[in-house]
Amino acid sequence: MKINKIYNGDCINVLQNNIDKGSITLIFADPPYNLSGKRLNLKNNKTGGAFYKMNEEWDTFKYSDYVNFTTKWIEACYNVLIFNGSLYISCTQHNIGEILVEAKKIGFKLNNILTWYKTNAMPNITKRTFTHSTEFVCWFVKGKNWIFNYDEVKKFNPHKTKDGKNKQMRDFLDFIELPIVQGRERIRGENGRAIHPTQKPERLLELIIKASSKIGDIILDPFFGTGTTGYVANRLSRNWVGIENNPRYIELAEKRINKDKVNV
């Protein structure tokens, strides 16, 4: 197994054949939500589109195939984690049910469901539902004595006591307010539009990595995309492993991790 490397290929195959069993401390996964084919084209949108209106080949499954895929990649993650390792899975209301059920079948324990409130969520264009302004991150653990760096998480809380000290987490977690990635952090093409539709905020990964790993640990992302996990892990003195089957995303992720800026 090689660390600080992006493996090009199917995540299940790579996890089974290239990643050492019991070697990974923390996994962050942002899997397909199986929502494509419901395209919403807003010509002035620069942030990749709403998560519930996508049209990507990698996000298209028959339902039974999606459940089977979910089971296999979560099981493969379980096998490569250390005994007290953590798995964080990003999801929405559309696929959280399948993730919870399949992960518990495999043997994971659910510790928390974090709610990411997107302060700049897309407006309710259709006017047929409540505004889609939240996503979730399910925190699962394997075994006992998992890592949780409580003091680091307290530091992350932007709210302080009257005398400026770090506060308890109840007014910040499990409810996290962060904008959808924008500005210089957003990776864009020449047309100014986002390259990846579901690029996650660096601050979200910073919280997860600080909470559930230590300096020098190995962090793995089986759906590496444009490399946010590796970029933040590198900055926090962690090792990382990425798996991605899209060569374009790999090219951008490598540039991003090796340089402070990406010119695409």
RODREN-347415 format. One record per atom (N, C-alpha, C): x, y, z. Coordinates in steps of 0.001 Angstrom, whole numbers, padded with zeros to 6 digits, always signed. Example, Ala and Ser with C-alpha at 12.3 -4.5 7.8 and 13.67 -1.06 7.14 Angstrom:
BEGIN
+013190-005690+007800/+012300-004500+007800/+013200-003300+007800/+012850-002250+007080/+013670-001060+007140/+012900+000030+007870/
//
This chain:
BEGIN
+000837-001195+000000/+000000+000000+000000/+000873+001247+000000/+000510+002199-000830/+001235+003461-000890/+000382+004557-000268/+001032+005432+000496/+000312+006537+001121/+000623+007838+000405/-000230+008843+000656/-000129+010137-000014/-000146+009960-001529/-001080+009115-001958/-001209+008739-003367/-002682+008621-003724/-003013+008960-004968/-004360+008756-005487/-004366+007497-006347/-005181+006526-005985/-005368+005325-006795/-006471+005581-007819/-006189+005304-009068/-007181+005451-010135/-007893+004118-010317/-009199+004103-010041/-009938+002862-010231/-011216+002838-009420/-011908+001705-009494/-013137+001485-008735/-012798+001353-007254/-013519+002065-006410/-013144+002110-004994/-013237+000744-004335/-014200-000078-004717/-014336-001394-004089/-013137-002271-004433/-012737-002273-005699/-011582-003067-006107/-010302-002591-005439/-010118-001280-005391/-008898-000740-004781/-008870-001042-003289/-009982-000857-002602/-010042-001143-001170/-009734-002613-000891/-010228-003492-001739/-010035-004932-001521/-008637-005405-001890/-008021-004769-002884/-006775-005311-003438/-005526-004482-003174/-005692-003190-002837/-004521-002323-002717/-004317-001712-001330/-005336-001752-000495/-005244-001122+000824/-005097-002206+001887/-004092-002065+002739/-003827-003063+003774/-004976-003126+004771/-005346-004329+005149/-006394-004516+006155/-005933-003925+007488/-006830-003258+008172/-006538-002714+009488/-005460-001652+009508/-005382-000838+008457/-004299+000158+008357/-004770+001602+008414/-006062+001849+008289/-006591+003202+008135/-007272+003642+009432/-006947+004850+009890/-007538+005386+011114/-008897+006018+010866/-009008+006730+009764/-010208+007531+009495/-010528+007495+008015/-011807+007291+007705/-012288+007358+006322/-013365+008427+006238/-013215+009331+005266/-014305+010247+004921/-014781+009868+003534/-016081+009633+003391/-016645+009209+002115/-017789+010120+001707/-017719+010613+000483/-018787+011416-000104/-019273+010662-001336/-020062+009595-001131/-020427+008707-002236/-021481+009314-003147/-021723+008697-004302/-022849+009136-005144/-024153+009075-004355/-025001+010070-004576/-026290+010107-003892/-027400+009458-004729/-027070+009067-005958/-028029+008453-006885/-029196+009395-007181/-028847+010617-007585/-029859+011642-007823/-029843+012198-009244/-028993+011674-010096/-028873+012260-011424/-030085+011962-012297/-030148+012687-013414/-031299+012586-014295/-032390+013576-013927/-032092+014458-012986/-033079+015457-012533/-032456+016835-012628/-031997+017151-013784/-031153+018331-013961/-031923+019635-013763/-031306+020553-013053/-031831+021910-012895/-030747+022851-013382/-030970+023502-014508/-029924+024316-015125/-030160+025797-014829/-029374+026324-013908/-029429+027752-013602/-028206+028402-014215/-028393+029195-015247/-027262+029687-016029/-026314+030567-015225/-026806+031199-014180/-025951+032081-013386/-025330+031389-012178/-025644+030100-011982/-025098+029399-010833/-023646+029018-011076/-022783+029296-010092/-021350+029017-010220/-020864+027983-009220/-021753+027409-008424/-021310+026520-007351/-021608+025048-007615/-021878+024690-008877/-021997+023278-009199/-023409+022749-009236/-024387+023542-008807/-025759+023081-008856/-026211+022516-007522/-027511+022383-007356/-028053+021826-006125/-027801+020334-006075/-027556+019804-004855/-027267+018385-004744/-028445+017536-005215/-029661+018057-005168/-030834+017277-005537/-031193+017440-007014/-030374+018149-007776/-030605+018314-009203/-029271+018158-009918/-028890+016917-010200/-027603+016641-010812/-027798+015803-012057/-026756+015747-012882/-026817+014942-014100/-025427+014407-014406/-024948+013517-013562/-023608+012958-013681/-023705+011453-013885/-022904+010914-014813/-022921+009475-015076/-022571+008674-013832/-021628+009194-013011/-021191+008446-011832/-022233+008452-010717/-023330+009167-010925/-024356+009270-009893/-025664+008619-010343/-025589+007651-011248/-026784+007041-011816/-026779+005528-011579/-027732+005032-010801/-027862+003612-010480/-029339+003214-010510/-029612+001943-010832/-030891+001368-010468/-030895+001205-008949/-032071+001261-008346/-032100+001260-006883/-031432+000024-006289/-031744-001146-006812/-031150-002379-006271/-029636-002378-006443/-029162-001846-007568/-027716-001752-007792/-027082-000770-006817/-027805+000301-006509/-027271+001295-005581/-027114+000709-004180/-028118-000038-003735/-028039-000667-002417/-026881-001657-002372/-026736-002453-003420/-025647-003431-003479/-024290-002726-003468/-024172-001645-004249/-022939-000863-004285/-022626-000282-002904/-023647+000264-002246/-023472+000844-000913/-022956-000197+000072/-023546-001382+000043/-023121-002455+000941/-021665-002831+000708/-021286-002975-000551/-019942-003454-000858/-018860-002447-000495/-019089-001160-000771/-018014-000209-000475/-017911+000052+001026/-019035+000038+001745/-018968+000218+003196/-018290-000991+003849/-018589-002184+003364/-017945-003387+003893/-016439-003360+003638/-016050-002901+002453/-014619-002801+002125/-013940-001777+003032/-014635-000691+003356/-014095+000296+004286/-013913-000297+005677/-014879-001075+006119/-014804-001718+007432/-013534-002565+007544/-013210-003266+006485/-012072-004186+006517/-010723-003477+006587/-010630-002275+006034/-009322-001592+006031/-009130-000687+007248/-010188-000432+008002/-010066+000403+009195/-009368-000345+010324/-008640+000399+011164/-008134-000169+012397/-009324-000497+013298/-009077-001256+014377/-010198-001743+015188/-011018-000615+015784/-010384+000513+016126/-011139+001627+016706/-011250+002802+015736/-011282+002487+014439/-011321+003523+013413/-012701+004121+013213/-012730+005244+012475/-013975+005976+012217/-014260+006066+010724/-015539+006018+010384/-016015+006229+009022/-017060+007332+009048/-016798+008420+008330/-017754+009511+008173/-018308+009448+006755/-019627+009452+006615/-020261+009362+005302/-021165+010569+005085/-020894+011327+004033/-021718+012460+003651/-022937+011960+002887/-024108+012531+003172/-025333+012051+002516/-026419+013118+002616/-027557+012819+002023/-028747+013662+002138/-029902+012777+002588/-031086+013386+002702/-032243+012581+003088/-032555+011507+002048/-032045+011661+000840/-032355+010729-000231/-031669+009379-000047/-030492+009340+000582/-029774+008064+000703/-029316+007746+002117/-029718+008546+003094/-029276+008286+004456/-029847+006976+004997/-031052+006626+004583/-031662+005382+005052/-030855+004158+004664/-030453+004102+003396/-029664+002962+002921/-028317+002898+003626/-027693+004044+003824/-026386+004089+004483/-026488+003608+005925/-027487+004078+006658/-027642+003666+008051/-027885+002169+008173/-028784+001645+007369/-029144+000226+007457/-027963-000660+007078/-027318-000359+005946/-026242-001231+005477/-025024-001155+006389/-024700+000030+006891/-023542+000157+007778/-023759-000613+009079/-024947-000557+009627/-025233-001291+010859/-025194-002800+010626/-025678-003262+009477/-025609-004692+009153/-024165-005188+009149/-023273-004351+008650/-021864-004731+008507/-021154-004758+009854/-021637-004007+010819/-021036-004022+012141/-020611-002676+012672/-020885-001616+011945/-020548-000276+012419/-021531+000187+013497/-021023+000995+014408/-021856+001667+015407/-022003+003123+015012/-023223+003628+015017/-023478+005027+014682/-023298+005875+015939/-022336+006799+015914/-022099+007679+017058/-022884+008978+016967/-022886+009600+015785/-023576+010881+015597/-024019+011020+014152/-025021+011867+013954/-025358+012367+012626/-025200+013883+012689/-024177+014392+012016/-023954+015823+011967/-024836+016438+010889/-025380+017598+011155/-026174+018334+010173/-025375+019531+009688/-025119+019545+008391/-024444+020695+007775/-025512+021622+007207/-025665+022789+007837/-026601+023797+007337/-025847+024718+006391/-026275+024723+005136/-025609+025516+004099/-026188+026935+004104/-025387+027844+004604/-025873+029213+004803/-026171+029936+003497/-025647+029429+002384/-025911+030030+001072/-026554+029028+000127/-027435+028196+000673/-028095+027173-000141/-028860+027802-001299/-029001+027013-002378/-029747+027501-003536/-031199+027774-003170/-031828+028782-003775/-033222+029122-003454/-034183+028031-003907/-035370+028085-003372/-036413+027118-003691/-037082+027526-005005/-036519+027074-006120/-037011+027477-007440/-038369+026866-007763/-038552+025575-007440/-039776+024882-007843/-040981+025279-006999/-040742+025716-005761/-041805+026089-004833/-042761+024935-004549/-042230+023705-004617/-043050+022512-004366/-042607+021761-003112/-041466+022156-002516/-040976+021536-001291/-040338+022618-000424/-040001+022239+000816/-039195+023133+001633/-037803+023245+001007/-037116+024342+001248/-035793+024559+000667/-034809+023489+001134/-034062+022943+000182/-033036+021949+000501/-031775+022683+000969/-031644+022851+002273/-030543+023658+002791/-029620+022883+003728/-029830+021589+003854/-028984+020799+004750/-028513+019513+004078/-027348+019065+004511/-026865+017715+004226/-026426+017118+005557/-026125+015823+005544/-025773+015131+006780/-024431+014432+006641/-023768+014233+007773/-022564+013422+007818/-022740+012421+008950/-022819+011141+008601/-022992+010084+009594/-021619+009630+010089/-021441+009643+011406/-020178+009198+011992/-020362+007807+012577/-019700+006835+011931/-019707+005451+012386/-018347+005095+012975/-018343+004164+013936/-017090+003684+014500/-017054+002163+014445/-015838+001653+014354/-015586+000217+014347/-014972-000148+015695/-015622-000996+016451/-015075-001409+017729/-015240-000357+018812/-014355-000431+019822/-014433+000455+020973/-013206+001372+021031/-013241+002296+021998/-012098+003181+022258/-011700+004002+021035/-012697+004486+020316/-012444+005304+019133/-011789+006624+019522/-011113+007216+018551/-010470+008519+018767/-011517+009622+018684/-011531+010478+019690/-012349+011693+019617/-011634+012774+020398/-011074+013709+019690/-010277+014783+020280/-011191+015936+020695/-011778+015766+021857/-012814+016696+022341/-012321+018138+022398/-011116+018340+022917/-010606+019708+023051/-010387+020368+021693/-009978+019589+020696/-009803+020136+019354/-011136+020567+018762/-012157+019775+019030/-013487+020116+018525/-014013+021375+019218/-013746+021512+020508/-014161+022727+021215/-013501+023970+020601/-012243+023831+020211/-011550+024955+019583/-012207+025338+018264/-012786+024346+017585/-013411+024570+016285/-014693+025388+016409/-015347+025288+017554/-016596+026006+017779/-016344+027512+017708/-016974+028220+016774/-016734+029665+016642/-017311+030480+017800/-018250+029900+018549/-018860+030601+019662/-017980+030458+020903/-017763+031549+021622/-016906+031550+022804/-017701+032013+024030/-017140+031753+025209/-017755+032256+026432/-017554+033771+026518/-018171+034391+027498/-018067+035836+027640/-016628+036296+027849/-015813+035424+028455/-014417+035804+028681/-013477+035256+027604/-014069+034793+026478/-013269+034402+025319/-012761+032984+025313/-013198+032146+026244/-012738+030757+026302/-013582+029873+025388/-013037+028692+025083/-013760+027744+024244/-015001+027240+024973/-016109+027174+024209/-017371+026742+024799/-017588+025253+024604/-018557+024729+025360/-019022+023371+025094/-019608+023325+023689/-019849+022121+023184/-020215+021981+021774/-021705+022046+021504/-022534+022090+022522/-023955+021884+022277/-024597+022970+021409/-023990+024155+021347/-024578+025208+020519/-023961+025237+019124/-023144+024224+018802/-022521+024186+017480/-022668+022820+016829/-022406+021786+017551/-022565+020426+017048/-023757+019822+017759/-024558+019074+017060/-024375+018472+015755/-024808+019380+014593/-025016+020631+014794/-025528+021523+013757/-024407+022476+013355/-023909+022299+012124/-022733+023025+011671/-023135+023990+010567/-022870+025256+010763/-023195+026261+009759/-021964+026566+008921/-022018+026200+007639/-020929+026465+006702/-021533+026748+005332/-020965+027675+004581/-021486+027928+003231/-021078+026839+002252/-021831+026705+001178/-021393+025899+000036/-020084+026493-000473/-019188+025638-000925/-017863+026103-001361/-018004+027156-002453/-017306+028256-002268/-017360+029349-003229/-016031+030100-003206/-015951+031179-003956/-014743+031997-003954/-013515+031245-004432/-012361+031553-003858/-011092+030971-004295/-011006+029478-003991/-011781+029021-003013/-011741+027598-002663/-012392+026727-003732/-013334+027279-004481/-014051+026506-005488/-013168+026261-006702/-013098+025015-007144/-012302+024667-008316/-013196+024790-009545/-012781+025640-010483/-013618+025972-011629/-012911+025695-012945/-013716+025551-013984/-013188+025422-015320/-013018+026777-015974/-012617+026781-017226/-012384+028035-017949/-013661+028855-018100/-014822+028178-018072/-016093+028885-018211/-016573+029492-016890/-015789+029310-015821/-016141+029875-014532/-017066+029024-013698/-017539+027909-014253/-018451+027036-013514/-017677+025979-012738/-018287+025496-011663/-017641+024513-010809/-017337+023229-011581/-016146+022668-011355/-015758+021407-012005/-016513+020232-011406/-016590+020195-010076/-017229+019078-009377/-018498+019579-008691/-019642+018901-008879/-020906+019431-008363/-021054+019366-006850/-020282+018493-006176/-020483+018336-004732/-019193+018544-003944/-018360+019483-004363/-017125+019776-003639/-017456+020189-002204/-016820+019530-001236/-017103+019783+000173/-016182+020871+000735/-016675+021646+001715/-015868+022717+002308/-014651+022175+003050/-013549+022860+002937/-012343+022448+003649/-012564+022479+005154/-013358+023418+005644/-013615+023509+007079/-014341+022275+007609/-015219+021699+006807/-015919+020489+007221/-014937+019341+007394/-014013+019199+006443/-013003+018148+006548/-012033+018426+007689/-011743+019695+007920/-010854+020041+009030/-011456+019583+010357/-012745+019814+010544/-013420+019379+011763/-013331+017862+011922/-013652+017128+010872/-013685+015667+010939/-012298+015093+011211/-011295+015599+010502/-009935+015085+010658/-009372+015405+012040/-009612+016614+012520/-009144+016972+013857/-009859+016162+014933/-011129+015891+014731/-011917+015184+015743/-011516+013722+015878/-011198+013062+014764/-011098+011598+014785/-009772+011052+014283/-008709+011827+014351/-007389+011313+013983/-006314+012103+014707/-005096+011588+014645/-003943+012246+015248/-002885+012494+014180/-001946+013368+014481/-000850+013655+013553/-000160+012355+013160/+000061+012171+011851/+000731+010988+011345/-000187+009846+010971/-001464+009910+011376/-002424+008859+011016/-002705+008886+009514/-003303+007796+009023/-003650+007697+007601/-005151+007926+007435/-005493+008897+006600/-006883+009229+006280/-007163+008741+004860/-008280+008077+004657/-008625+007563+003324/-009946+008149+002846/-009997+008455+001557/-011222+008937+000924/-011473+008088-000320/-012513+007239-000309/-012762+006349-001454/-013449+007029-002638/-013912+008254-002464/-014527+009035-003549/-013819+010391-003552/-012571+010402-003978/-011641+011495-003728/-012020+012783-004434/-012673+012689-005583/-013076+013889-006308/-011902+014800-006583/-012044+016072-006250/-010981+017048-006503/-010032+017206-005321/-010074+016265-004371/-008996+016136-003407/-009086+016917-002114/-010274+017336-001706/-010381+018122-000475/-009816+017368+000729/-010135+016077+000839/-009662+015301+001984/-008140+015270+002044/-007506+014976+000925/-006044+014927+000899/-005422+016277+001148/-006015+017311+000600/-005498+018670+000763/-005503+019085+002230/-006626+018833+002912/-006734+019215+004321/-005888+018296+005196/-005873+016996+004904/-005052+016069+005683/-003587+016454+005607/-003136+016816+004435/-001756+017239+004236/-001434+018470+005085/-002352+019403+005100/-002178+020639+005861/-002144+020383+007364/-002839+019320+007815/-002916+018987+009239/-001914+017909+009647/-000920+017665+008790/+000169+016718+009085/-000331+015286+009258/-001347+014921+008492/-001793+013536+008404/-001372+012967+007058/-001217+011658+006991/-001048+010974+005719/-002427+010690+005134/-002481+010400+003852/-003771+010201+003210/-003652+009222+002042/-004795+008665+001679/-004918+007821+000494/-006221+008205-000191/-006168+008438-001489/-007366+008770-002251/-007662+007702-003290/-008944+007499-003561/-009383+006589-004631/-010367+007356-005506/-010105+007377-006801/-010960+008134-007725/-010881+007488-009100/-012033+007335-009762/-012034+006691-011088/-012161+007681-012241/-012200+008975-011944/-012295+009993-012994/-010925+010643-013185/-010261+010404-014323/-008913+010946-014534/-008846+012466-014456/-009900+013152-014860/-009916+014616-014800/-009868+015097-013350/-010663+014473-012496/-010649+014837-011085/-009285+014559-010465/-008680+013438-010838/-007355+013088-010301/-006328+014147-010681/-006361+014584-011923/-005425+015610-012389/-005567+016884-011556/-006796+017296-011330/-007043+018518-010556/-006667+018341-009091/-006964+017164-008541/-006631+016908-007139/-005123+016934-006923/-004381+016344-007837/-002922+016331-007702/-002359+017748-007755/-002864+018561-008659/-002423+019954-008734/-002769+020695-007455/-003960+020446-006958/-004431+021149-005764/-003584+020798-004544/-003264+019540-004383/-002506+019099-003215/-001056+019543-003310/-000513+019547-004511/+000903+019894-004685/+001146+021396-004775/+000076+022159-004985/+000206+023621-005076/-000889+024268-004263/-000674+025526-003913/-001691+026257-003154/-002870+026657-004017/-002625+026821-005314/-003683+027250-006226/-003787+026276-007380/-004963+026185-007958/-005194+025326-009111/-005569+026192-010294/-004840+026080-011363/-005185+026777-012595/-005675+025748-013600/-006953+025725-013892/-007515+024731-014790/-008061+025392-016050/
//
